[in-house]
Amino acid sequence: MLKPLRAYHPERNKAHLVPSRSMESYTASQLLDKLENNPFSFLQVIRPEIDLLLTNEERFQRIRERLDNFIKSGVFKEDRSEVYFLYEQQADGKTFTGLIGLLDVNSARIHLHENTLDSRERLFADYLETTGFQAEPILVFGASNERRKELFQSIKAQEPLFDYYTTNEIGHRLWRVGNNHMTALQSSLEDLEEYFLADGHHRYGSTCRVAQFLQGNYAAQHILTMFMDEADLGIDSFERWIKTDASEITLADFKKNFNVSLKSSGFEEIQGDLELFIGGQWYSVILPDEVDRSLPPNYLMAYVLEPMLGIKDPQTDKRITYIHQGDCDQSEAMAAKALTLGFRLPPVSIEVLKKTALEGGIMPPKSTYIAPKLRSGMLLHLFK
């Protein structure tokens, strides 16, 4: 069961300054601006080292030293007791709510639906073992519970610990769950026997490795986790844009095999089995009746990417660019990058995601874009 934790978090008057997105999501100029103008950003702790002669262990040790300095200077405060935290994010007109605590990686039944890269998992395990802290929760979901939803609303009626908007117009609110809700909340969590990992597969795999390395360390057996009811999780798709020339494939090639027509609706929903951008126009594509439509990335790969474009491995093929699929036309921005062949797909359903995970299956890369995206440095779990 999800357990409460004694977390470190920013003091209230710096809550809007400390948490950060992952470093990879910033451009070089954005990252430089944050490092130069915000001394409290969590990026100051995890910032990349410019000394090329440092070993990985030395880099990781410096990160821990900078975190210790943040703690000593009062940027981070240790909470007074073990509690749950309720987190709410508002983004793009949607509200996401989750409960943050700890899961024991040895006993929690957590089902995965993605493969991880062994090299990346080992590197992050080395990072965790040296730095001794977790700064971003994995995101899991499970069966919905009406009583739990009522408790969430009751907690939200209280004053939040944090309440702010970031510059990208995303709202963040965080509540410390008080004793008046603790017992009822724990009772509402007892029916959860299965957890499904939505986001954070590499962090989960790396934490499992560290738990084995540090078997005598009780805190290291746990992973910082946000739990959401499955009905509240956001699942979007990724658009696929292919670097190709006009002579390689044409609209006529698609019309030979599929029912193709000009797209007639907006971008809020997918029209047909997939949508195709070619020759400066969007088209709706309907595949043959016998196609298994349960997992759209699979049928795109089986019927289009491999047979028509010779793409064998969508994870490593450098011709493919993935972008979050929104409710607007992104073809102009892609054309500016010389990408003129694009595909939009229906989102994978929560039922298919769960079924795949329970059966031990693995989805193709970039099958799901999960919301909310959580920030680093909002809550810390220190195990060393």
C-alpha positions as CSV (number, residue, x, y, z in Angstrom):
1,M,0.0,0.0,0.0
2,L,1.1,3.6,-0.6
3,K,2.8,4.8,2.6
4,P,3.2,8.3,3.9
5,L,6.6,9.9,3.8
6,R,8.7,12.4,5.7
7,A,9.6,14.6,2.8
8,Y,11.9,17.6,2.1
9,H,10.1,20.4,0.3
10,P,10.8,24.1,-0.5
11,E,9.7,26.6,2.0
12,R,6.4,28.3,1.1
13,N,7.8,31.6,-0.1
14,K,10.1,29.8,-2.6
15,A,7.7,27.1,-3.8
16,H,7.2,28.8,-7.2
17,L,11.0,29.2,-7.7
18,V,12.4,25.7,-6.9
19,P,10.6,22.9,-8.8
20,S,11.8,22.4,-12.4
21,R,11.1,20.4,-15.5
22,S,13.6,17.9,-16.6
23,M,16.8,19.4,-18.1
24,E,16.1,17.8,-21.5
25,S,12.9,19.9,-21.8
26,Y,14.7,23.2,-21.8
27,T,16.6,24.7,-24.7
28,A,20.2,25.7,-24.1
29,S,19.2,29.4,-23.8
30,Q,16.3,28.6,-21.4
31,L,18.6,26.5,-19.2
32,L,21.2,29.2,-19.1
33,D,18.6,31.8,-18.2
34,K,17.3,29.7,-15.3
35,L,20.8,29.1,-14.0
36,E,21.8,32.7,-14.3
37,N,18.6,34.3,-12.9
38,N,17.1,31.9,-10.5
39,P,19.4,30.9,-7.6
40,F,16.7,28.7,-6.0
41,S,15.8,26.6,-9.1
42,F,16.3,22.9,-8.6
43,L,18.3,23.1,-11.8
44,Q,21.0,24.6,-9.7
45,V,21.3,21.2,-7.9
46,I,21.2,18.9,-10.9
47,R,22.8,21.3,-13.4
48,P,25.2,19.6,-15.9
49,E,28.9,19.8,-15.1
50,I,31.2,21.5,-17.7
51,D,34.4,19.8,-16.4
52,L,34.8,16.9,-18.9
53,L,37.5,15.3,-16.7
54,L,35.1,14.4,-13.9
55,T,34.0,10.8,-13.5
56,N,30.3,10.1,-13.2
57,E,30.7,9.4,-9.5
58,E,32.4,12.8,-9.0
59,R,29.6,14.5,-10.9
60,F,26.9,12.8,-8.8
61,Q,28.8,13.7,-5.6
62,R,28.7,17.3,-6.6
63,I,25.0,17.1,-7.1
64,R,24.5,15.8,-3.5
65,E,26.8,18.5,-2.2
66,R,24.7,21.2,-3.8
67,L,21.5,19.6,-2.4
68,D,23.1,19.6,1.0
69,N,23.8,23.3,0.6
70,F,20.2,24.0,-0.4
71,I,19.1,22.2,2.8
72,K,21.6,24.0,5.0
73,S,20.5,27.4,3.6
74,G,16.9,26.6,4.2
75,V,15.7,26.3,0.6
76,F,14.5,22.8,1.5
77,K,12.8,22.0,4.8
78,E,12.2,18.5,6.2
79,D,8.6,17.9,7.0
80,R,7.8,17.5,10.7
81,S,6.2,14.0,10.3
82,E,5.3,11.3,7.9
83,V,2.3,12.4,5.8
84,Y,0.7,12.0,2.4
85,F,0.7,15.0,0.0
86,L,-2.2,15.7,-2.3
87,Y,-1.1,17.4,-5.6
88,E,-3.3,19.1,-8.2
89,Q,-2.1,20.3,-11.6
90,Q,-4.1,22.4,-13.9
91,A,-3.0,22.4,-17.6
92,D,-4.7,23.0,-20.9
93,G,-8.1,23.3,-19.3
94,K,-7.8,20.0,-17.4
95,T,-7.3,19.2,-13.7
96,F,-5.3,16.3,-12.5
97,T,-5.1,15.1,-8.9
98,G,-2.9,12.6,-7.3
99,L,-1.7,11.4,-3.9
100,I,2.0,11.3,-3.2
101,G,3.7,8.8,-0.9
102,L,6.1,5.9,-1.0
103,L,5.8,2.4,-2.5
104,D,8.0,-0.5,-1.4
105,V,9.5,-1.8,-4.7
106,N,9.9,-5.3,-3.2
107,S,6.3,-5.8,-2.3
108,A,4.1,-3.5,-4.4
109,R,2.5,-5.1,-7.4
110,I,3.5,-2.6,-10.1
111,H,2.8,-3.6,-13.7
112,L,4.9,-2.1,-16.5
113,H,4.0,-1.6,-20.2
114,E,7.3,-0.3,-21.6
115,N,10.8,-1.6,-22.0
116,T,13.7,0.4,-20.6
117,L,17.2,0.9,-22.0
118,D,19.6,-1.1,-19.8
119,S,22.5,1.4,-20.1
120,R,20.2,4.3,-19.1
121,E,18.8,2.3,-16.2
122,R,22.3,1.4,-14.9
123,L,23.5,5.0,-15.2
124,F,20.5,6.3,-13.2
125,A,21.0,3.6,-10.6
126,D,24.6,4.8,-10.1
127,Y,23.3,8.4,-9.9
128,L,20.7,7.4,-7.2
129,E,23.1,5.3,-5.2
130,T,25.6,8.2,-5.1
131,T,23.3,11.1,-4.6
132,G,21.0,9.3,-2.2
133,F,17.7,11.1,-3.0
134,Q,14.7,10.9,-5.3
135,A,13.3,14.2,-6.6
136,E,10.5,13.3,-9.0
137,P,7.7,10.8,-8.3
138,I,6.9,8.0,-10.6
139,L,3.3,8.1,-11.7
140,V,1.1,5.1,-11.1
141,F,-2.7,4.5,-11.4
142,G,-5.2,2.1,-10.1
143,A,-8.9,1.3,-9.7
144,S,-11.1,4.3,-8.9
145,N,-12.7,4.7,-5.5
146,E,-15.6,7.1,-4.8
147,R,-14.8,7.4,-1.1
148,R,-11.2,8.4,-2.0
149,K,-12.4,11.0,-4.4
150,E,-14.6,12.5,-1.7
151,L,-11.6,12.6,0.6
152,F,-9.6,14.4,-2.0
153,Q,-12.2,17.1,-2.3
154,S,-12.4,17.5,1.5
155,I,-8.6,17.9,1.6
156,K,-8.7,20.5,-1.2
157,A,-11.1,22.6,0.9
158,Q,-8.2,23.3,3.3
159,E,-5.4,25.8,2.7
160,P,-2.8,24.4,0.4
161,L,0.9,24.3,1.3
162,F,1.7,25.6,-2.2
163,D,-0.5,27.4,-4.8
164,Y,1.2,28.9,-7.8
165,Y,1.3,29.1,-11.6
166,T,4.5,28.6,-13.6
167,T,5.4,30.7,-16.6
168,N,4.0,28.1,-19.0
169,E,0.6,28.7,-17.4
170,I,0.4,25.4,-15.5
171,G,-1.1,25.6,-12.1
172,H,0.3,23.7,-9.1
173,R,-1.3,23.1,-5.7
174,L,0.0,20.9,-2.9
175,W,-1.7,20.0,0.4
176,R,-0.2,18.2,3.4
177,V,-2.8,15.6,4.5
178,G,-3.6,16.1,8.1
179,N,-4.4,13.6,10.8
180,N,-8.1,14.2,10.4
181,H,-8.0,12.6,6.9
182,M,-5.1,10.1,7.4
183,T,-7.0,7.1,8.7
184,A,-9.9,7.4,6.2
185,L,-7.4,7.9,3.4
186,Q,-5.4,4.8,4.3
187,S,-8.6,2.8,4.5
188,S,-9.5,3.9,1.0
189,L,-6.1,2.7,-0.3
190,E,-6.4,-0.8,1.2
191,D,-8.4,-2.1,-1.8
192,L,-5.6,-1.4,-4.2
193,E,-3.8,-4.6,-5.0
194,E,-2.6,-3.7,-8.5
195,Y,-0.7,-0.6,-9.5
196,F,0.0,0.3,-13.2
197,L,3.1,2.4,-14.0
198,A,2.1,5.3,-16.2
199,D,5.3,7.3,-16.3
200,G,8.8,6.8,-14.9
201,H,9.8,3.3,-16.1
202,H,13.6,4.1,-16.0
203,R,13.3,5.6,-12.5
204,Y,11.4,2.6,-11.3
205,G,13.9,0.1,-12.8
206,S,16.8,2.1,-11.4
207,T,15.3,2.2,-7.9
208,C,14.8,-1.5,-7.9
209,R,18.5,-1.9,-8.7
210,V,19.5,0.4,-5.9
211,A,17.2,-1.4,-3.5
212,Q,19.2,-4.6,-4.2
213,F,22.5,-2.7,-3.8
214,L,21.4,-1.2,-0.4
215,Q,19.3,-4.1,1.1
216,G,20.0,-3.0,4.6
217,N,18.7,0.5,3.9
218,Y,15.0,0.6,4.7
219,A,14.4,4.0,3.0
220,A,16.2,2.9,-0.2
221,Q,13.6,0.1,-0.6
222,H,10.9,2.8,-1.4
223,I,10.2,4.9,-4.4
224,L,8.6,8.4,-4.4
225,T,5.2,7.8,-6.1
226,M,2.2,9.7,-7.1
227,F,-1.0,7.6,-7.3
228,M,-4.0,8.6,-9.5
229,D,-7.4,7.1,-10.0
230,E,-7.4,5.5,-13.5
231,A,-10.4,7.6,-14.6
232,D,-8.4,10.8,-14.0
233,L,-5.3,9.9,-15.9
234,G,-4.6,11.8,-19.1
235,I,-3.6,9.7,-22.1
236,D,-2.7,11.4,-25.4
237,S,-0.8,10.3,-28.5
238,F,2.5,11.3,-30.2
239,E,2.5,12.5,-33.7
240,R,5.1,10.8,-35.9
241,W,6.8,12.9,-38.5
242,I,9.1,11.3,-41.1
243,K,12.1,12.8,-42.9
244,T,11.5,11.8,-46.5
245,D,11.5,13.3,-50.0
246,A,8.5,13.7,-52.3
247,S,9.6,11.0,-54.7
248,E,9.9,8.3,-52.0
249,I,6.2,8.0,-51.2
250,T,3.1,9.7,-52.6
251,L,-0.6,10.0,-51.8
252,A,-1.3,7.5,-54.6
253,D,0.7,4.9,-52.7
254,F,-1.7,5.2,-49.7
255,K,-4.8,5.2,-51.9
256,K,-3.7,1.8,-53.4
257,N,-4.0,0.2,-50.0
258,F,-6.4,2.3,-47.9
259,N,-9.5,4.3,-48.0
260,V,-8.2,7.9,-48.1
261,S,-10.2,11.1,-48.0
262,L,-9.5,14.8,-47.2
263,K,-9.8,15.5,-43.5
264,S,-13.1,17.3,-42.8
265,S,-13.1,17.9,-39.1
266,G,-11.0,19.8,-36.6
267,F,-8.0,18.5,-34.5
268,E,-9.8,17.7,-31.3
269,E,-10.4,14.1,-32.4
270,I,-8.9,11.7,-34.9
271,Q,-11.0,11.1,-38.1
272,G,-10.6,7.5,-39.3
273,D,-8.0,5.0,-38.1
274,L,-5.2,7.5,-38.5
275,E,-4.6,10.9,-40.1
276,L,-2.0,11.5,-42.8
277,F,-0.3,14.7,-43.7
278,I,1.3,14.6,-47.2
279,G,1.6,17.1,-50.0
280,G,0.6,19.9,-47.8
281,Q,-2.8,18.4,-46.9
282,W,-4.3,16.4,-44.0
283,Y,-6.2,13.2,-44.9
284,S,-8.3,10.7,-43.0
285,V,-7.2,7.0,-43.5
286,I,-9.3,3.9,-42.9
287,L,-7.5,0.6,-42.8
288,P,-8.8,-2.8,-44.0
289,D,-11.6,-4.4,-41.8
290,E,-9.3,-7.2,-40.6
291,V,-6.9,-4.9,-38.8
292,D,-6.6,-5.2,-35.0
293,R,-7.4,-1.6,-33.9
294,S,-6.7,-2.0,-30.2
295,L,-3.2,-0.5,-30.3
296,P,-2.8,2.2,-32.9
297,P,1.1,2.4,-32.9
298,N,1.1,-1.3,-33.8
299,Y,-1.1,-1.0,-36.8
300,L,0.7,2.1,-38.0
301,M,4.0,0.2,-37.8
302,A,2.6,-3.0,-39.4
303,Y,0.7,-1.4,-42.3
304,V,2.6,1.8,-43.0
305,L,6.0,2.5,-41.4
306,E,7.6,-0.9,-42.2
307,P,6.1,-2.0,-45.5
308,M,5.8,1.4,-47.1
309,L,8.8,3.3,-45.6
310,G,11.2,0.5,-44.6
311,I,11.3,1.5,-40.9
312,K,12.3,-1.6,-38.9
313,D,12.9,-0.1,-35.5
314,P,10.8,3.0,-34.6
315,Q,12.9,3.6,-31.5
316,T,16.2,4.0,-33.2
317,D,15.3,5.1,-36.8
318,K,16.6,8.7,-37.0
319,R,14.1,9.6,-39.7
320,I,11.3,9.7,-37.1
321,T,10.5,12.8,-35.0
322,Y,7.9,12.4,-32.2
323,I,5.9,15.3,-30.8
324,H,3.0,15.5,-28.3
325,Q,-0.2,15.3,-30.3
326,G,-2.4,18.2,-29.3
327,D,-5.7,19.7,-30.6
328,C,-4.1,21.9,-33.2
329,D,-2.4,21.6,-36.6
330,Q,1.3,21.4,-36.2
331,S,2.2,20.8,-39.8
332,E,3.6,24.3,-40.4
333,A,6.1,24.0,-37.6
334,M,7.1,20.6,-38.9
335,A,7.5,21.8,-42.4
336,A,10.0,24.4,-41.0
337,K,12.1,21.5,-40.0
338,A,11.8,19.9,-43.4
339,L,9.3,17.3,-42.1
340,T,6.5,17.0,-44.6
341,L,5.1,13.5,-43.9
342,G,3.1,13.1,-40.7
343,F,0.8,10.8,-38.9
344,R,-1.8,11.4,-36.1
345,L,-3.2,8.5,-34.1
346,P,-6.1,7.8,-31.7
347,P,-5.0,7.6,-28.1
348,V,-4.5,4.2,-26.5
349,S,-7.4,3.4,-24.1
350,I,-6.8,2.8,-20.4
351,E,-8.2,-0.7,-20.8
352,V,-5.7,-1.6,-23.4
353,L,-2.8,-0.2,-21.4
354,K,-3.9,-2.2,-18.3
355,K,-4.4,-5.4,-20.4
356,T,-1.0,-5.1,-22.0
357,A,0.7,-4.6,-18.6
358,L,-1.1,-7.5,-16.9
359,E,-0.2,-9.8,-19.7
360,G,3.4,-8.8,-19.5
361,G,3.3,-7.2,-23.0
362,I,5.3,-4.3,-24.2
363,M,3.9,-1.4,-26.2
364,P,5.9,0.2,-29.1
365,P,7.9,3.3,-28.2
366,K,6.0,6.5,-27.8
367,S,2.7,4.8,-27.6
368,T,1.3,7.1,-24.9
369,Y,1.8,10.6,-23.8
370,I,0.8,10.6,-20.2
371,A,-0.5,13.7,-18.3
372,P,0.2,15.2,-15.8
373,K,3.9,15.7,-16.2
374,L,5.4,16.0,-12.8
375,R,8.2,18.4,-11.7
376,S,11.5,17.7,-10.0
377,G,12.3,19.2,-6.6
378,M,8.7,19.7,-5.4
379,L,9.1,16.9,-2.9
380,L,12.3,14.9,-2.1
381,H,12.7,11.5,-0.6
382,L,16.2,11.2,0.9
383,F,17.5,7.7,1.6
384,K,21.1,8.5,2.4
